[in-house]
Amino acid sequence: MHGIQLVIARNYIENLREEVKKGMREKASQGIYPSRPPLGYTNNKLNHTIEVEEENAAIAKRVFQLYATGNHSLLELRKIIRTETGRTFQKGYLHKLLKNPFYSGFFEWNGECYKGTHPLIISPNLFNQVQAVLDGHNRPHYQKHIFAFRGLLTCAFDDCMMTAEIKKQKYTYYRCTGSKGRCQLPYVREEELGERLGQILKDIHIPDDVLRQLDNSLMQDQKNSHTEKKAQQEKLQQRLTAVRNRIDQAYTDKLDSKISEEFWQRKTAEWQLEEQQILIAMQGLREASPDILLNAKRALELANKAYFLYVTQNPTEQAKLLKMVASNCRFDGATLYPTYRKPFDVIFERAKSKEWRALRDSNSRPSDS
């Protein structure tokens, strides 16, 4: 009898465990994380939902914002958060927090990915930016001396990068690194090089009258794009409604035993991912268009004033201007061969040929993006 009672008790415990797991899977399929949420969230035991915890949410958001800049290591991030909030977090905890997909609107449970119904405390763009930094992009680099034009120049003879060094403890000279062997590129003083680099900005100058016409074209473009933007928003809304209807219908079919649990989970995960992509596209559509027009206007104004700004600033600020306009510049000791960034490559061609009409026409067309 004792052995029978043990078997019955064990069977009861195993059934209870399976029922708990089943309930947690059902909760996860409804978009509710069936466990303790990460920093910034709390369980509402009364409504069985996950809510934002304002104090900790501000800390989590600050962690993401600081690390997204790419200027802080995890150790530095830990020190800054401790200074600002008085809270101490381990490096491993911060790394796990920054990688947690919960902050992007998703969560993993038993090897499956689910879309959560919890509110987001950071934007998807910020989360993706942090992942890029974690993957090795935009990591901070440290150097003893700051050389203004370092990283911008390559040698025209062997395509090696140009580096800089200090002579007589006060003069800065640039030279080829010589990583492919001895090079005939001569040393050049930073002051002389700065004067020559200024020609890069002088070559993209837009006259004042042309700038006014281009500004008018951008204003007209803004009006024309409003209708197109509205149409795209309507299409995305229709897709979003269709996807949500599929999820609702599939859930009804599951309750009616028309489809299996495995099929329901697999298709729902696909539809929830599609839903998240549509929401991100809708958010991007709301935010991108003003930025595109604003960036275009800023690029034109920069081309109009770049050289004037350049000659009034120190080498460090001059280098910042140059890096906004050109991605690389080959130098043979006498002549510079810049590679202009977009849209300054087009501006350079128009400034050289004085064919501003082509630039105006290209700006007046609505962009597909």
DAPE-V540778 format. One record per residue. N is the residue number from 1. RES is the residue in three letters. PSI is psi as a letter, one per 20 degrees, with the letter a starting at -180 (none if undefined). OMEGA is omega in whole degrees, 0 to 359 (999 if undefined). D_LAST is the distance of its C-alpha to the last C-alpha in Angstrom with 2 decimals. Layout:
# DAPE-V540778
n res psi omega d_last
N RES PSI OMEGA D_LAST
N RES PSI OMEGA D_LAST
This chain:
# DAPE-V540778
n res psi omega d_last
1 MET h 179 75.43
2 HIS g 179 73.81
3 GLY g 179 71.80
4 ILE g 180 70.70
5 GLN h 178 69.59
6 LEU g 179 67.52
7 VAL g 180 65.79
8 ILE g 180 65.07
9 ALA g 179 63.72
10 ARG g 179 61.50
11 ASN g 179 60.19
12 TYR g 180 59.49
13 ILE g 180 57.57
14 GLU g 177 55.47
15 ASN h 179 54.69
16 LEU g 179 53.80
17 ARG g 180 51.46
18 GLU h 179 49.72
19 GLU h 178 49.36
20 VAL g 179 47.83
21 LYS g 179 45.33
22 LYS g 178 44.54
23 GLY h 179 44.02
24 MET h 175 41.71
25 ARG h 179 39.62
26 GLU h 178 39.45
27 LYS g 178 38.40
28 ALA h 180 35.65
29 SER h 177 34.39
30 GLN j 177 34.12
31 GLY j 180 31.81
32 ILE p 181 34.63
33 TYR o 187 35.46
34 PRO k 179 39.16
35 SER a 181 40.33
36 ARG p 182 40.28
37 PRO r 181 36.74
38 PRO a 182 35.72
39 LEU p 179 36.04
40 GLY i 181 34.65
41 TYR r 177 35.48
42 THR q 178 38.76
43 ASN p 172 40.27
44 ASN n 185 41.31
45 LYS h 180 44.45
46 LEU g 182 45.21
47 ASN i 180 41.99
48 HIS l 178 41.19
49 THR r 177 37.68
50 ILE p 183 35.95
51 GLU r 179 35.38
52 VAL p 174 34.13
53 GLU o 195 36.96
54 GLU g 184 36.04
55 GLU g 180 38.12
56 ASN h 178 37.06
57 ALA h 178 33.42
58 ALA h 179 33.34
59 ILE g 180 34.82
60 ALA g 179 32.36
61 LYS h 179 29.38
62 ARG h 178 31.06
63 VAL g 180 31.57
64 PHE g 182 27.87
65 GLN g 180 26.90
66 LEU g 184 29.58
67 TYR h 181 28.90
68 ALA h 179 25.11
69 THR h 182 25.98
70 GLY j 184 27.52
71 ASN j 185 30.58
72 HIS p 170 32.98
73 SER r 179 34.82
74 LEU h 178 35.93
75 LEU g 178 39.35
76 GLU h 179 38.09
77 LEU g 178 35.91
78 ARG g 181 39.08
79 LYS g 181 41.05
80 ILE g 180 38.55
81 ILE h 179 38.33
82 ARG h 179 42.13
83 THR g 186 42.54
84 GLU h 188 40.19
85 THR i 185 41.19
86 GLY i 179 44.48
87 ARG q 179 43.17
88 THR p 179 43.70
89 PHE q 176 41.45
90 GLN q 180 42.07
91 LYS g 180 39.59
92 GLY h 178 39.39
93 TYR g 180 38.66
94 LEU g 179 35.79
95 HIS g 179 34.31
96 LYS h 179 34.64
97 LEU g 182 33.11
98 LEU h 180 29.99
99 LYS i 188 29.57
100 ASN o 180 30.25
101 PRO i 179 27.44
102 PHE h 182 29.05
103 TYR i 177 27.06
104 SER j 178 23.75
105 GLY j 181 25.10
106 PHE r 173 26.84
107 PHE q 180 30.38
108 GLU p 178 32.57
109 TRP o 181 35.92
110 ASN l 177 38.35
111 GLY j 180 35.79
112 GLU q 178 33.34
113 CYS p 180 29.96
114 TYR q 174 29.60
115 LYS p 182 27.07
116 GLY q 176 28.95
117 THR j 181 29.40
118 HIS q 178 30.15
119 PRO q 180 28.16
120 LEU p 177 25.93
121 ILE i 173 27.22
122 ILE q 182 24.37
123 SER q 176 20.59
124 PRO h 179 19.01
125 ASN g 178 17.18
126 LEU g 179 20.65
127 PHE g 180 22.26
128 ASN h 178 19.94
129 GLN g 178 20.56
130 VAL h 179 24.26
131 GLN h 178 24.23
132 ALA g 178 22.84
133 VAL g 179 25.73
134 LEU h 181 28.19
135 ASP i 174 27.24
136 GLY i 179 28.31
137 HIS q 174 25.37
138 ASN k 176 25.87
139 ARG q 182 29.57
140 PRO q 176 31.79
141 HIS q 183 33.95
142 TYR q 177 37.32
143 GLN q 185 39.37
144 LYS g 180 42.67
145 HIS q 177 41.74
146 ILE o 177 38.46
147 PHE p 192 37.92
148 ALA g 189 35.32
149 PHE j 179 33.96
150 ARG p 181 34.40
151 GLY i 181 31.45
152 LEU h 189 30.07
153 LEU q 171 32.66
154 THR q 181 33.75
155 CYS p 181 36.89
156 ALA i 183 36.56
157 PHE g 184 39.69
158 ASP j 178 38.85
159 ASP k 174 35.23
160 CYS q 177 36.63
161 MET q 174 35.27
162 MET p 179 37.23
163 THR r 182 38.95
164 ALA q 176 41.11
165 GLU q 183 44.56
166 ILE p 178 47.00
167 LYS q 179 50.20
168 LYS k 174 53.30
169 GLN j 178 51.50
170 LYS i 182 49.64
171 TYR p 181 47.98
172 THR p 179 44.61
173 TYR q 176 44.23
174 TYR q 181 41.36
175 ARG r 175 42.16
176 CYS q 179 40.91
177 THR h 179 41.24
178 GLY k 183 43.20
179 SER i 178 42.03
180 LYS j 181 42.63
181 GLY a 183 46.00
182 ARG p 185 47.50
183 CYS q 182 45.27
184 GLN j 179 46.36
185 LEU p 181 43.74
186 PRO r 173 45.85
187 TYR q 179 45.52
188 VAL p 180 43.78
189 ARG q 181 44.19
190 GLU h 180 41.24
191 GLU g 179 42.13
192 GLU g 179 42.18
193 LEU h 179 38.96
194 GLY h 179 37.27
195 GLU g 181 38.39
196 ARG h 180 37.03
197 LEU h 177 33.64
198 GLY h 179 33.39
199 GLN h 178 33.09
200 ILE g 180 29.59
201 LEU h 178 28.50
202 LYS h 183 30.78
203 ASP i 179 29.09
204 ILE j 183 25.69
205 HIS p 175 27.29
206 ILE p 179 25.69
207 PRO q 184 28.46
208 ASP g 182 28.63
209 ASP h 178 28.51
210 VAL h 179 25.36
211 LEU g 179 23.71
212 ARG g 179 24.65
213 GLN h 179 23.18
214 LEU h 176 19.82
215 ASP g 178 19.88
216 ASN h 178 20.64
217 SER h 179 17.73
218 LEU h 178 15.32
219 MET g 178 17.23
220 GLN h 178 16.91
221 ASP h 179 13.16
222 GLN g 179 13.17
223 LYS g 182 15.44
224 ASN h 183 13.59
225 SER i 182 10.32
226 HIS g 180 12.74
227 THR g 180 13.72
228 GLU h 179 10.40
229 LYS g 180 9.72
230 LYS g 179 13.29
231 ALA g 179 13.06
232 GLN h 177 10.44
233 GLN g 179 12.79
234 GLU g 179 15.70
235 LYS g 179 14.59
236 LEU h 179 14.15
237 GLN h 177 17.47
238 GLN g 177 19.14
239 ARG g 180 18.26
240 LEU g 178 19.55
241 THR g 180 22.67
242 ALA g 181 23.32
243 VAL g 180 23.22
244 ARG h 176 25.51
245 ASN h 178 27.81
246 ARG g 180 28.17
247 ILE g 180 29.16
248 ASP g 181 31.66
249 GLN g 180 33.11
250 ALA h 179 33.50
251 TYR h 177 35.30
252 THR g 179 37.62
253 ASP h 179 38.32
254 LYS g 179 39.19
255 LEU h 179 41.59
256 ASP j 179 43.15
257 SER k 177 43.52
258 LYS h 177 41.57
259 ILE q 183 39.44
260 SER r 179 40.45
261 GLU g 181 39.57
262 GLU g 179 38.04
263 PHE g 180 35.78
264 TRP g 182 34.78
265 GLN g 182 33.85
266 ARG g 181 31.87
267 LYS h 180 29.78
268 THR h 178 29.32
269 ALA g 179 27.98
270 GLU g 182 25.37
271 TRP h 179 24.39
272 GLN h 176 24.37
273 LEU g 177 22.02
274 GLU h 178 19.64
275 GLU g 180 20.15
276 GLN h 179 19.32
277 GLN h 178 16.03
278 ILE g 179 15.10
279 LEU h 178 16.37
280 ILE g 178 14.38
281 ALA h 179 11.09
282 MET g 178 12.52
283 GLN g 178 13.53
284 GLY h 179 10.28
285 LEU h 179 8.84
286 ARG h 188 12.08
287 GLU h 191 12.07
288 ALA g 188 8.82
289 SER g 177 8.43
290 PRO h 180 12.06
291 ASP h 180 11.95
292 ILE g 180 9.44
293 LEU h 180 11.77
294 LEU g 179 14.72
295 ASN h 177 14.15
296 ALA g 179 13.82
297 LYS g 179 16.98
298 ARG h 180 18.70
299 ALA g 179 18.12
300 LEU g 179 19.70
301 GLU h 178 22.48
302 LEU g 178 23.14
303 ALA h 181 23.57
304 ASN h 188 25.93
305 LYS j 190 28.05
306 ALA g 184 27.66
307 TYR h 178 30.99
308 PHE g 178 32.92
309 LEU h 184 31.72
310 TYR g 186 32.50
311 VAL i 181 36.13
312 THR j 185 36.87
313 GLN r 179 35.87
314 ASN r 184 37.49
315 PRO h 180 36.45
316 THR g 179 34.53
317 GLU h 177 32.32
318 GLN g 179 32.09
319 ALA h 178 30.78
320 LYS g 177 28.01
321 LEU g 182 26.91
322 LEU h 181 27.17
323 LYS h 173 25.14
324 MET h 186 22.24
325 VAL h 185 22.44
326 ALA q 179 23.74
327 SER h 181 23.48
328 ASN q 178 26.90
329 CYS o 178 29.79
330 ARG q 185 32.64
331 PHE p 180 36.05
332 ASP j 180 39.28
333 GLY i 180 41.54
334 ALA h 186 41.15
335 THR q 176 37.61
336 LEU q 179 34.15
337 TYR n 185 31.30
338 PRO q 170 28.06
339 THR o 186 24.74
340 TYR q 172 22.18
341 ARG r 173 18.93
342 LYS q 2 15.69
343 PRO j 185 15.59
344 PHE h 175 19.39
345 ASP g 178 20.07
346 VAL g 179 18.93
347 ILE g 179 20.87
348 PHE g 180 23.86
349 GLU g 180 23.99
350 ARG h 179 23.88
351 ALA h 180 26.46
352 LYS h 182 28.65
353 SER i 183 28.65
354 LYS j 180 28.36
355 GLU m 182 25.81
356 TRP h 182 23.73
357 ARG h 180 22.92
358 ALA h 178 20.53
359 LEU h 178 18.62
360 ARG g 180 18.67
361 ASP g 182 17.42
362 SER h 179 14.42
363 ASN h 185 13.58
364 SER i 179 14.29
365 ARG p 175 11.66
366 PRO q 180 8.71
367 SER q 178 5.38
368 ASP h 183 3.79
369 SER none 999 0.00
